[in-house]
Amino acid sequence: MKKRFILLATLLLTSFLPVTKTSAQTTTTSQYTLQQCVDYALKNYNDIKNAELDIQSANAKVGEIRGTGLPQLTAGASITDNPELQRMYMQGNNARAFDQNPAHVYEPNKVYALPNLFQLRSAGDMNIGLNQILFDGSYIMGLKAAKVYKELANKSMVQTKIQVVENVTKAFYMVLINQEQLQLLDANVSRLDSLFNNTKSLQKEGFLEEIDVNRIEVARNNLLAERTKFTQLTGVTSLLLKYQMGMPLTDSLGVQGSIRDLQVDAIDTKVEAKPENRIEYTLLKTQSELRSLDVKSNQAKFFPSLSGFAKGGYNRQDLTIDQVFKNHWYPYFNWGVSLNVPIIAGGTRLYKLKQSNYEFKKSENNLNQFRQTVDLQVKQSVINMDNELKTLDIQKRNLDLATEVVRVSKIKYTNGSGSNLEITDAENSFKQAQTNYFNAVYNVLLAKIEYQKSTGTLYTE
């Protein structure tokens, strides 16, 4: 279905392109081989550039997670002014101890609001704090997951490259086949032009009827129309190739090569199906590893974590803000360790652990399923390519026969023993045989690509 869709899309696009006209001015066109087209695409196609950015983003993610376990150093400063300090609230017996006036009477069971004796109106503080994780299972699992995440980004890049190589290869083959078919059409047009001129001359001399000329002209006009269509189709497929390469559509592009050089028969179809050769398998395996680490990370949340801290600085309290800055500041320092022991969290950790376990089991199921899928795809691609090669042999034989029929029909017509009706029938059969042959060639090339994809040999790094 894919190859039919591509051909249909290119045919529909031809209706929007003007007919290419021959120009007397010679322009230079860059000639690319298939490998050069692939190399260009791997450097310039947009999806490749985005995949490279994903790798850089993954590297930054690794740095982010690693950074959470490094010493966290903070600095702070504050200035506070309290025009109205909060009162001290004390019971009568305690309040008496802070009052120097013996004349005051304090009832033992009554609460009194006293001036704040432990804080002055203005205060300043400057400090530096240090925090360091000493042990945290979730952090350790996070570091491992970050490395796997980076590996996943790199493998995704390879998968993107494989898709780009596939698209460029298909578009290149299409351009190549259309160009060769256009060359054959040019040869067909030239042959019918000669036949038409000869027939017209014979008709003027009275040896042939006008209907004989008309038959040849109809065949010639149909061939010219088909040539126009293929001229436009070649332009469309060239645009498609440039698009798949990431090349500006305004740039000139020509392709080098011949369908005779493709050597599809040389492919070894006895390659053992190995899932490890497929990028999809390695991606699934990496994703499964990430799921496994997620399970371990959720398990680690049930264990204690330990961290250390230290803080030191200078502070000062005084009666006014300006006195805070004028008078001496005094240093302070404290340090310690903090132990966090999870006990009850409403069951959220337990349910997260269950969810991660289910996701891990799903990833393992997908991995096992893909192992079977690879074996099936390889066998299908081998059968498909074998069938397409047989079809190509048949169409090649038909093209050779049609070529011979055209040659003999022209000789018979020239010698007077054949009719122009026989020639037009031979030309139509020849044209159809050419179309069938090139379709068969393209189908073989697509089958080759599918086989290489299934065996993981289309693109490797």
N, C-alpha and C positions, 0 to 999 in steps of 0.2 A: 504493500500500500504506500510506503514511503516514497519509493521511486516513481510510482504513478502520480503521487501528489506533486512531487518536484517537477515532473514533466508537464503536468497540467498547469502548475503555477507559472512556469516559464512561457507556456503557450498563451495564457491569459494576459501576461505582461506585454506580449508583443503588440497587442492592439494599441498600446500607449506610446509605442516608439515609432519615429519616422523611418521611412525606408532609407537605408544607407546608400549614399550615392558615391560613386568613384570620383575622387578628387585628383586633379593633375598635380597638386602640391604634395610632396612626399613628407611624411611625418615620421619621427623616430618613435618606435614602440619598444618598451622594455620587454625582453623575452625571459620568461621564467620557466624553469623545470618544476616538476611536482615538489621536489625537495626544497627548492627555493621558495615556492609558495608556502609550504608548511613552515619553514624557518621564519619567513616574514610574519606569518600569522601568530606564531608563538611569541613574537616580540611586540606585536602591535594590536592584537585583537583585544577588545574592551574587556571581555570576561577574564582574560589572562591578567590584565592590569588589576582588575578587582580582586582576583585570587591572590596576587602579590600583596595587595593592601591587607587582605585577610591574614596573611602570614605575619605581616608587620604588626597587625592588631593582636594576633596571638602572642607574639613576642612581648608586646606591651602588657598583655594580661598576665603572662608569667612573671614579669617584673613587678606588677601590682601585687600579686599574691606573695611573692618572695619578700616584698617590702614590708608587709604586715608583720613579719617575724623579725625584722631588724629593729635595733634600738630606736624608740620613738622619743625624740628630744623636743621639748616645748619650752617656750619662754613666755613670761607674762609680767605685766606691770599694772598697778592700779593706784588711784588716788581717791580717797573717800572723805567727804565732809558731812557731818551730822549736826546741823543746827539745833536739832532737838533729839537728844539721845533717848533711847528706850529706858524706861524705869526698871529698877530691880524690885521684884515682888518677894516678900519674906513674911514668915509667920512672926508673931510678936516677940517671942523669946530670941529668935535669930536676929531680928531687926535691931534689938537692943545692943547687940555686940558691935554693930556698925555705927552706932550713934554716940558721939562723944559728949553729948549734953545730958547729964544725969537728971535734969529736970523733966525730960520727956517721959511720959508714961506709956508703956506698951502693954496692951492686954495679950495674954498668952495665946488665945485662940482666934486672934484677929489678924488679917493679912494687911500689910502695909506696903505702899509704893514708895521706894526710896530712890534718890538720885543714883545714877549708874557710877559706881566707884571703880569699876574694872575697865572702863573704856573712856578714852578722851574723844573730843569732838572730831578731830581730823586724824587721818591715818594714811600711810603710803606703804606699798609693797612692791618689790621687784624679785622675781624668782626664775629659776631654771629647773625643769622637771625631766626625769628620765624614766621610761617604762620599757620593760623587756620581757617577752614571752620566754619562760623557762621550759615549759612543757605544755603542749596542746595537741592532742591527737588529730583534731579537725584540721589544724594548720599543716601537720605533716602530710595528711591525705590530700590537702589542697595543693601542696607543692607537687605531689606526684600527678595529680589530675591536670595541673597546669602544663606539665611536660607532655602529657598525652594529648591535651588540647592543641598544643603546638604541632605535634605529629599529625593530628587530624587535619589541621589547616594545610600542611604540606601535601598530604595525600589528596585532599580536595583539589589542590592545584594540579596534581597529576591527572585527576579525573577530568578536570576542565580542559587540560591539554589534549587528552584523548578525544574528547568531543570535538574540539577545534580541528584536530587532525582529520577526523572522520568527515566533518563538513567540508573542509577544504579539498580533501581527496575526491569526494563525490562531485563537487563543483568543477574541479579540474578535469576529471574524466568527461563530464558533460560538455565542457568547452572543447576539449580535444576531439570528441566524437562528432560534435556539430560542425567543427571546422573541416574535418575529413569528409563528412557527408556533403558539406558545401562544395568542396573541391570536386567530388564526383558529380554533383549536380551541374557544376560549371562544364565539366566534360560532356555530360548528357546534353546540355543546352547547345554546346558547340556542335555536337554531332547532329542534332535535330536541325540546327540552323543550316548546316551544309545540305542535309537531306531536303529541307524545305526549299532552299534556293534551287537545287537540282530539279525537284519536282515541279516547281513553278516554271522553270525554263522549258521542261518537257511539255508542260501544259500549253505554253505559248506556241510551241511548235506543232501542237496538235496531236502529240502522242498520248497525252493523258487528259482525263476529264477534270473539270474544276472541282468536283467532289473529292478527287484524290488529293488535290492541294489543300482543300479545307480540312480533311482528316489530319494531315500532317500539321497544319497550322493549329488545330485544336490541341493536339498533343504537345506542340511546342509552347502554346500559351499556358497550358496547365503546368508544364515544367517550369516556365518562367515565374508563375505565381508561387509555386513551391520553393523555387530558389529565393524569391523575395521573403517568404516566410522564414526560411532557414537563415537568411542574412540577419533578419531581425532577431531570431531566436539566438543566434550566436552572440549578438550584442547583449541580449538579456542575460544569458548565462555568464558572459564576461563580467557584467555588473554584479551578478550573484557571487562569483568567485572573489571579486575585489571586496565585496561586503564581508564574506567569510574570512578574508585575510586581514580585515581591518584597514584596508587601503582606501584612501580617498577615491570616490567614484569618478572624479574628474581626471585622475591619473591614467596614463596609457598602460596597457597590460597585454602582453601576448604570451602564448604558452608554447613550450618546446616539447617535442616528443611525438610518438606515433603509437597507435593502438597495437601495432605489430611488435612493439618493444615491451609490452606489459608482461608477457610470459606468465600467464595465469596457470598454465599447466605445471610450472616449476614449483608450485606451492606443495609442501608436504602435508597431506591431509591425514597423516597417521600420528599427529602430535597427541600425546596423552593429555587428557583434560585434567588440569591442575587448578583448583580454586585459588591457590596462592598466587597464581599468575594474573589474576583479575584484580584490578584496583577496587572494584566494588566489594570484593571479599575482604581486602585489607581495611577498607573503610568500615565495614560492618564489625570486623574484629576490633578495631580501635574504639568504635562506639561502645562495644560490649565491655571493653576494658574501662572506659569512662564510667559506665554503669556500675561496674564492680567497685571502682574507687568511691563512687557516690554512696554505695552501701556501707563501705568501711568508714567513710566520713560520718555518716549518720550513727554508726555504731560508736564511733569515738566520742560523740556528744554525751554518751552515758558515763564517760570516765572523767575524773577530776582534771583540772587544768591549773597550772602554776605560773605565776608571773612575779617579777620583781620590780620595785619602784624606788626612786630616790628623788628628793626635792630639797633644794637649798636656795637661800636668797637673803635679802635685807629688808627690814621693815622699821617703821617708826610711827608712834602716835604722839600727837601734841594738841595744844589748845586751838590752833588755827592752821590753815593750809600753809601760810607762808613760813610758820615756825617748823612745819614738817620738813621743808626743804632746807631750812637754815641749820637745824640741829643734827646731831650725830645719828646715823642709822646703825642698827644692830643686826648681826648675822644670825641665821638659824639654819638648821639642816635636819632632815629626817630620811630614813630609808626603811625598807622592809620587803617582805614577800607576801603575796596574796594567793590563797588557795581557794579555788571555786569547785565545790562538790555538788553536782546536780542530784536532786532528790526527787522532787515532784514538779512536773511542768504540764499538768493537765493531760498527759498522755500524748502530747503533740509529737515529741521525739519518737515515740514508739510507732505512731502511725506514719510518720515520714520514713522511718526505717522500713516499714512494710511496703510502702509505695516504691521505694528505691529497689527493694528486692524483686517486686513484680516487673519493674522496668528492665532489670538485669536479666530475668528469665526470658522476657520477650526478645531481648537482643540476642540471647543464645539460640532461641528458636529460629530467628531470622537467619542467623549464621548457618545453622544446620540445613535450613531450607535452601539456602543459596548454593551449598555444596552440591545438592541434587540438580539445581537449576543449571549450573555450569555444565555438567555432564550432558544434560538434555540439549542445551544450546549448541554445544560442539557437534553432537551427532546430527542435529537438524541442519546446521550450517554445512556439514560435509555432504549430506544427502542433497541439499539445495544446490550447492556448487557443482556437484556431479551432474545433476539434472540440467543445469544451465549450460554446462560445457557440452553436453550431448546435443542440446538445442542449438548451440552455436555451431557445432559441426554440421548439423542438418541445414541451417540457414546459410552457412558458407558454401555448402554443396549446391543449394538452390541458387545462390548468387552466381556461382560459376556456370551453372546450367543456363540461367537467364542471360548471362553475358554471351554465351555461345549462341543462344537462340537469336539474340539481336544481331550478332555478327553474320550468321547464316542468312537471316531474313533480309539484311541489307544487300548481301551478295546476290541472292535470288531476285530481289527487286531490281537491282542494277542490270542483271542479265535478262530481265523480262519474264522470268518464270515465277515471280512472286508478286503479291499485291501490296499496296500501301496499307491496307487494312491489317494485313499480317504484320507489317512493321509496327503500326501503332499498338497492336495487341502485345507484341514483343517488348516494346518500350514500356508499356504500362506494367507488364509482369516484371521487367527488369527494375523499374523504379520501386515496385512493391518489395521485391527481393532485397534491394538495397536497404529499405526502411527496416525490414524484418531482421536483416543481418546486424545493423547498427543497434537496434533494440536488444538483440541477443548479446552483443558485445557489452553493452551497458549493464545488462542484467548479470552477466558473468562478473563484471567488475564490482557490482554491488554485493554479489554473493561472496566475492573474495574479501571485501571489507568486513562483512558480517562474520566470516570465518575467523579473520584476524582478531576481531573484537572478542569473539567467544573464547579464543585461546589466549587472549591477553598479549598478543604480539603486534597489534596495530601500532602502538607507540610505547616505548620503554625509555627510562632514563638511566 
